[in-house]
Amino acid sequence: MLVSDLQDIGNALREQREVRRLTQAQLAELAGITLRAYSNIERGSTNMGVQTLQKICGALEITPDCILVKRDVYESYSEESFVSMLSDCSSQKKEEIMRVINAMIE
């Protein structure tokens, strides 16, 4: 299942940052974004674009799927489970997912 709640995304980013023993300011600098922007993302109070997600994940040395895919599904990933997850999504959500996938592949 994909994580779609901004708070869940922020929590996942915070966990990854804390594992690496980075402050918000350090991570923001590594990602090339402002501390305010990163802080808002981590709190779940603002959305971010794909490029910003890629910058943050690059600074954390992880791929976006580590943030966007819930761990239990990620660990048991299969094409069938992916198709099943997509079938439950709205057309708008499918378009968003495809944009993220295309950005990650490029």
C-alpha positions in Angstrom: 0.0 0.0 0.0 1.3 3.4 -0.9 1.6 6.0 1.8 -0.6 9.0 0.9 -1.0 10.8 4.1 1.4 13.8 4.5 1.9 13.0 8.2 2.9 9.4 7.4 5.4 10.6 4.8 6.8 13.2 7.3 7.1 10.5 10.0 8.9 8.2 7.6 11.3 10.9 6.7 12.0 11.8 10.3 12.7 8.1 11.1 15.2 7.9 8.2 16.8 11.2 9.3 17.1 10.1 12.9 18.6 6.7 12.0 21.4 8.7 10.2 21.7 11.0 13.2 21.1 14.1 11.2 19.4 17.3 12.4 16.6 18.8 10.3 19.0 21.7 9.4 21.8 19.2 8.3 19.4 17.3 6.1 17.9 20.4 4.6 21.4 21.6 3.7 22.3 18.3 2.2 19.1 18.2 0.1 19.5 21.8 -1.0 16.2 23.1 0.5 15.4 25.5 3.3 15.1 24.4 6.9 11.6 25.8 7.0 10.5 23.8 3.9 12.0 20.6 5.3 10.5 21.1 8.7 7.1 21.7 7.2 7.4 18.5 5.1 8.5 16.4 8.1 5.6 17.8 10.2 3.2 16.8 7.4 1.9 20.4 7.1 2.9 20.8 3.5 3.2 18.7 0.3 6.3 18.5 -1.8 7.0 17.9 -5.4 8.7 14.8 -6.8 12.0 16.7 -7.3 12.0 17.7 -3.7 11.3 14.2 -2.6 14.2 13.0 -4.8 16.5 15.6 -3.3 15.6 14.6 0.3 15.9 10.9 -0.5 19.3 11.5 -2.2 20.5 13.3 0.9 19.3 10.3 3.0 20.8 7.9 0.6 17.6 6.0 0.1 15.1 5.6 -2.8 11.6 7.2 -2.6 10.0 3.9 -2.3 11.4 3.6 1.2 9.2 6.6 2.1 6.2 6.0 -0.2 5.6 2.3 0.3 4.5 0.9 3.6 7.1 -1.6 4.8 5.0 -4.7 5.1 3.9 -4.4 1.5 7.4 -3.3 0.3 9.0 -6.4 1.9 6.5 -8.7 0.3 6.4 -6.9 -3.1 5.0 -8.8 -6.1 3.6 -7.8 -9.4 0.2 -9.2 -8.3 0.1 -7.1 -5.1 1.1 -4.0 -7.1 -1.8 -4.6 -9.6 -4.1 -5.3 -6.7 -3.1 -2.0 -5.0 -3.7 -0.1 -8.2 -7.1 -1.6 -8.8 -8.3 0.0 -5.5 -7.1 3.5 -6.5 -9.1 6.2 -8.2 -8.1 7.4 -11.6 -6.6 10.5 -10.2 -4.5 8.5 -7.7 -3.3 6.2 -10.5 -2.2 9.2 -12.5 -0.2 10.5 -9.5 1.4 7.1 -9.0 2.4 7.0 -12.6 4.0 10.4 -12.4 6.0 9.3 -9.4 7.0 6.0 -11.1 8.0 7.8 -14.3 10.1 10.4 -12.3 11.9 7.6 -10.4 12.7 5.6 -13.6 14.0 8.7 -15.4 
